Amino acid sequence: MTDDLTLQRLRAANPAPPATTVDTNALFSRITNETPEALTDRAPRRRRRVLVLALAVLVLAVLASTAPAISNWIGDVIGPSEVSSEYAAAQKELTLPPGYSWPDDNFPSNSVTSRGAGGSLAVMTAMGAWECYWVKAIRDGDTREQRDAHAALLNLLANHVVVAPKGASENWAPPQASETPTAAFADDGGYEYKQRMYAAAAAGDSKLLAQSCRANGP
């Protein structure tokens, strides 16, 4: 009786409720069914999420601080409407062979490019048209049309085509591109190839000229 009375007094003095009974079998099953990664990687995953967030913030800060430099690297960017305006303006300065007309620019509506791209497109369109005109004139034996085509192509090379500086970005555009329709050739021998092609055609070998017409003509 004494022992029972003592225990009753101890329980009355302790306001905390009895501990919840634990189902040890269920707990053991849950632990043993967990994969090693689930038990060990929870903290590292949280750390990785924090690290990724920190890196994202750092990248945004770097981009914000270097925006002028990136802008200079990419160049003066324009959209579809400005490309179309440049393309239309270039058509007033450049000429196509008789019987040819300017195709639509078909510049993607969701893209951007460097300033001068519309003029460059017009130059390359005119070049392809005159090359095909020359090929046809050779086949027809029309010497006057051959001379006209040769002169037009030499004029395009001399006044509307430049070679980009060695190592320049693909987005590089010459300073005069905003005023004069100008196509920029990479520093890879393409300009010299055109010169040899036209010289060969003028000398009676039109093989390369015909190939260029098939590849680039309207």
C-alpha positions in Angstrom: 0.0 0.0 0.0 2.8 2.3 0.9 4.5 1.8 -2.4 1.2 2.4 -4.3 0.6 5.6 -2.3 4.0 6.9 -3.1 3.7 6.3 -6.8 0.3 8.1 -6.8 1.9 11.1 -5.2 4.7 11.2 -7.7 2.3 11.0 -10.6 0.2 13.8 -9.2 3.3 16.0 -8.7 4.4 15.5 -12.4 2.1 17.6 -14.7 3.6 16.1 -17.9 1.4 13.5 -19.7 2.7 10.0 -20.2 4.9 9.5 -23.2 3.3 8.4 -26.3 3.8 4.8 -27.0 6.1 4.2 -30.0 5.4 1.4 -32.5 8.9 0.1 -32.7 8.2 -2.3 -35.5 6.7 0.4 -37.7 9.6 2.7 -36.9 12.2 0.0 -37.8 10.4 -0.7 -41.1 10.3 3.0 -42.0 14.1 3.4 -41.3 15.1 0.3 -43.1 12.9 1.1 -46.2 14.6 4.6 -46.6 17.3 4.8 -49.3 20.8 5.8 -48.2 20.5 9.0 -50.3 17.3 9.9 -48.5 18.9 9.6 -45.1 22.2 11.3 -45.9 21.5 13.8 -48.7 18.8 16.0 -47.1 21.1 18.5 -45.6 23.4 18.5 -48.7 20.4 19.1 -50.9 19.4 22.1 -48.9 23.0 23.4 -49.1 23.0 22.9 -52.9 19.8 24.9 -53.2 21.3 27.7 -51.2 24.5 27.5 -53.4 22.5 27.6 -56.6 20.5 30.6 -55.4 23.7 32.4 -54.4 25.3 31.7 -57.8 22.2 33.0 -59.6 22.3 36.3 -57.7 26.1 36.6 -58.4 25.5 36.1 -62.2 22.8 38.7 -62.2 25.0 41.1 -60.4 27.9 40.5 -62.9 25.5 40.9 -65.9 24.2 44.2 -64.5 27.7 45.6 -63.8 29.0 44.6 -67.3 26.0 45.5 -69.4 27.8 48.2 -71.3 30.7 45.8 -72.2 28.3 43.1 -73.3 26.4 45.6 -75.4 29.6 46.6 -77.2 30.5 43.0 -77.7 27.2 42.0 -79.3 26.8 45.3 -81.2 23.8 47.6 -81.8 20.9 45.2 -81.8 17.8 45.7 -83.9 14.5 43.8 -84.4 12.4 42.7 -87.4 10.8 46.1 -88.1 14.2 47.8 -88.3 15.6 45.0 -90.5 12.7 45.5 -92.9 13.3 49.3 -92.9 17.0 48.8 -93.7 16.2 46.3 -96.4 13.7 48.6 -98.1 16.1 51.6 -97.9 18.9 49.5 -99.5 16.7 48.7 -102.4 16.7 52.4 -103.4 20.6 52.4 -103.6 21.1 49.0 -105.2 19.9 47.7 -108.5 18.8 44.2 -109.6 19.2 42.9 -113.2 16.3 43.3 -115.6 13.5 40.9 -114.9 14.4 40.4 -111.2 12.5 41.7 -108.2 13.3 42.0 -104.6 12.0 39.1 -102.5 10.6 39.5 -99.0 13.2 39.7 -96.3 11.5 36.8 -94.3 13.4 37.8 -91.1 12.0 35.8 -88.1 9.5 37.8 -86.0 11.0 36.6 -82.7 14.7 37.3 -83.5 17.2 40.2 -83.2 20.3 41.0 -85.1 23.0 43.6 -85.6 22.3 47.0 -87.1 23.0 46.9 -90.8 21.7 43.4 -91.3 18.8 44.6 -93.6 21.3 46.3 -95.9 23.6 43.3 -95.8 20.7 41.1 -96.9 20.0 43.4 -99.8 23.6 43.4 -100.9 23.8 39.6 -100.9 20.4 39.4 -102.7 21.7 41.7 -105.4 24.9 39.8 -105.7 23.1 36.4 -106.2 20.8 37.9 -108.8 23.6 39.4 -110.8 25.5 36.2 -110.7 22.5 34.3 -112.1 22.0 37.0 -114.7 25.6 36.6 -115.8 25.2 32.8 -116.0 22.2 33.2 -118.2 23.9 35.8 -120.4 26.8 33.4 -120.9 24.5 30.6 -122.0 22.6 33.0 -124.3 25.8 34.3 -125.7 24.8 37.9 -124.9 28.1 39.8 -124.4 26.5 43.1 -123.4 24.6 41.5 -120.6 27.7 39.7 -119.5 29.6 43.0 -119.3 26.7 44.6 -117.4 26.7 41.7 -114.9 30.4 41.8 -114.4 30.5 45.5 -113.9 27.6 45.3 -111.4 29.3 42.6 -109.3 32.6 44.5 -109.3 30.8 47.6 -108.0 29.2 45.5 -105.2 32.5 44.1 -104.2 34.2 47.5 -104.3 31.5 49.7 -102.6 29.2 47.4 -100.7 31.3 44.6 -99.3 34.0 44.7 -96.6 36.1 42.0 -94.9 35.7 41.8 -91.1 38.8 42.2 -89.0 40.5 38.9 -88.1 38.9 37.3 -85.1 35.8 39.6 -85.2 32.5 38.4 -83.8 29.9 37.0 -86.2 27.8 40.0 -85.1 30.4 42.5 -86.3 29.2 45.2 -88.6 31.2 48.0 -90.3 30.6 51.6 -89.2 29.2 52.5 -92.6 26.5 49.8 -92.4 24.0 52.3 -90.9 24.4 54.7 -93.9 25.3 52.4 -96.8 24.1 48.9 -97.4 27.2 46.8 -96.7 27.8 43.1 -96.4 30.6 41.9 -94.1 32.6 38.9 -95.3 34.5 36.9 -92.7 38.3 36.9 -92.8 38.4 33.5 -94.4 39.1 34.1 -98.0 35.5 34.5 -99.1 36.1 37.9 -100.6 39.1 36.7 -102.6 37.1 33.7 -103.7 34.5 36.0 -105.3 37.2 38.0 -107.0 38.7 34.8 -108.5 35.2 33.6 -109.5 34.4 36.8 -111.4 37.8 36.9 -113.1 37.4 33.3 -114.2 33.9 33.9 -115.6 35.2 37.0 -117.5 37.9 34.8 -119.0 35.4 32.2 -120.1 35.3 29.7 -117.2 31.9 30.1 -115.6 31.9 26.9 -113.6 32.3 28.5 -110.1 29.9 31.3 -111.1 27.2 28.8 -112.0 27.7 26.9 -108.7 27.4 30.2 -106.8 24.2 31.0 -108.7 22.6 27.7 -107.7 23.6 28.1 -104.1 22.8 31.8 -103.6 20.6 32.9 -106.4 17.0 34.1 -106.0 
